């Protein structure tokens, strides 16, 4: 049996501001922006090269904006990816590399969306 994670809801306070951040600053593709009356709006966005999307909107989740933490975007070159995000106006931490002696190191760089939802670029030791 296969189980594929394909959609992660992200709570935001301003859907249009979040859509702009994810699409313009992070380069996510807007797959869907649909309203179902005044109480429900779904915006689905997909990171470049990802099989998993995020969903923001109105009436999507009841969790507080900014409460999702620890989402990882895996990249092949963390320094180039970080520089690309900086050029687009994303405030992102310096790259940190972690590893145990004799083990390949993993690199990270953290940032947040406008509501404080926490994201991390991660480069695995391929």
C-alpha positions as CSV (number, residue, x, y, z in Angstrom):
1,X,0.0,0.0,0.0
2,X,1.3,3.4,-1.0
3,X,0.7,6.5,1.1
4,X,1.7,9.8,-0.4
5,X,1.7,13.1,1.5
6,X,0.4,15.5,-1.1
7,X,-1.2,18.5,0.7
8,X,-0.3,20.3,3.9
9,X,-2.6,23.0,5.2
10,X,-0.9,26.1,6.5
11,X,-2.9,28.6,8.7
12,X,-2.5,32.2,7.6
13,X,-4.2,35.5,8.7
14,X,-4.3,37.2,5.2
15,X,-4.7,34.8,2.3
16,X,-3.7,37.3,-0.4
17,X,-0.5,38.3,1.5
18,X,0.4,34.7,2.0
19,X,-0.3,33.8,-1.6
20,X,1.9,36.7,-2.7
21,X,4.7,35.5,-0.4
22,X,4.6,31.9,-1.5
23,X,4.2,32.5,-5.2
24,X,6.3,35.6,-5.7
25,X,9.0,35.3,-3.1
26,X,9.3,31.5,-2.8
27,X,8.4,30.7,-6.4
28,X,5.6,28.2,-5.6
29,X,3.2,27.6,-8.5
30,X,-0.4,28.6,-7.8
31,X,-2.3,25.5,-8.7
32,X,-5.8,26.6,-7.5
33,X,-7.4,29.7,-6.1
34,X,-11.1,28.9,-5.6
35,X,-13.8,30.6,-3.6
36,X,-16.9,28.8,-2.4
37,X,-19.0,31.6,-1.0
38,X,-17.7,34.2,1.5
39,X,-16.7,31.7,4.1
40,X,-14.4,29.3,2.2
41,X,-11.5,29.9,-0.1
42,X,-8.8,27.4,-1.0
43,X,-5.4,28.4,-2.5
44,X,-3.2,25.4,-3.4
45,X,0.5,26.1,-4.1
46,X,3.3,23.7,-5.0
47,X,7.1,24.3,-4.5
48,X,9.2,23.9,-7.7
49,X,9.9,20.2,-8.3
50,X,7.7,19.0,-5.4
51,X,5.0,16.3,-5.4
52,X,3.6,17.8,-2.2
53,X,1.6,21.1,-2.1
54,X,0.5,23.5,0.6
55,X,-3.0,24.8,1.0
56,X,-3.9,28.2,2.5
57,X,-7.2,29.9,2.6
58,X,-10.3,30.8,4.6
59,X,-12.2,28.1,6.4
60,X,-9.5,25.6,5.6
61,X,-8.1,24.9,9.1
62,X,-8.9,26.1,12.6
63,X,-5.3,26.3,13.9
64,X,-3.9,29.7,14.6
65,X,-1.8,31.5,11.9
66,X,1.9,31.0,12.4
67,X,1.4,27.7,14.4
68,X,3.0,25.4,11.8
69,X,6.7,24.9,12.4
70,X,9.5,22.7,11.1
71,X,8.5,22.4,7.4
72,X,11.5,21.4,5.3
73,X,12.2,22.3,1.7
74,X,15.0,20.0,0.5
75,X,17.4,21.6,-2.0
76,X,20.5,20.4,-3.8
77,X,22.5,23.6,-3.2
78,X,21.6,25.4,0.0
79,X,23.9,28.3,-0.5
80,X,22.5,29.0,-4.0
81,X,18.9,28.5,-2.8
82,X,19.5,30.8,0.2
83,X,21.0,33.5,-2.1
84,X,18.0,33.2,-4.5
85,X,15.6,33.7,-1.6
86,X,17.5,36.7,-0.3
87,X,17.4,38.3,-3.7
88,X,13.6,37.9,-3.6
89,X,13.4,39.6,-0.2
90,X,13.0,36.6,2.1
91,X,14.6,37.1,5.5
92,X,16.5,33.8,6.0
93,X,19.0,32.7,8.6
94,X,22.6,31.8,7.8
95,X,23.4,28.3,6.8
96,X,24.1,25.9,9.7
97,X,25.8,22.6,9.1
98,X,25.3,19.7,11.5
99,X,26.7,16.3,11.7
100,X,28.2,13.7,13.9
101,X,31.9,12.7,13.7
102,X,32.3,10.3,10.8
103,X,28.8,10.9,9.4
104,X,27.8,13.1,6.4
105,X,26.7,16.6,7.4
106,X,23.3,18.1,6.8
107,X,22.9,21.8,6.2
108,X,19.9,24.0,7.3
109,X,18.7,27.6,6.9
110,X,15.5,28.8,8.6
111,X,12.9,31.4,7.6
112,X,9.3,32.2,8.3
113,X,6.3,33.3,6.2
114,X,4.6,36.6,7.1
115,X,2.5,34.9,9.8
116,X,5.5,33.1,11.5
117,X,4.9,29.6,10.1
118,X,8.4,28.1,10.2
119,X,10.2,26.7,7.2
120,X,13.8,25.4,6.8
121,X,15.9,24.8,3.7
122,X,17.7,21.5,4.1
123,X,20.5,20.1,2.0
124,X,21.1,16.4,2.6
125,X,24.4,14.7,2.0
126,X,23.8,13.0,-1.3
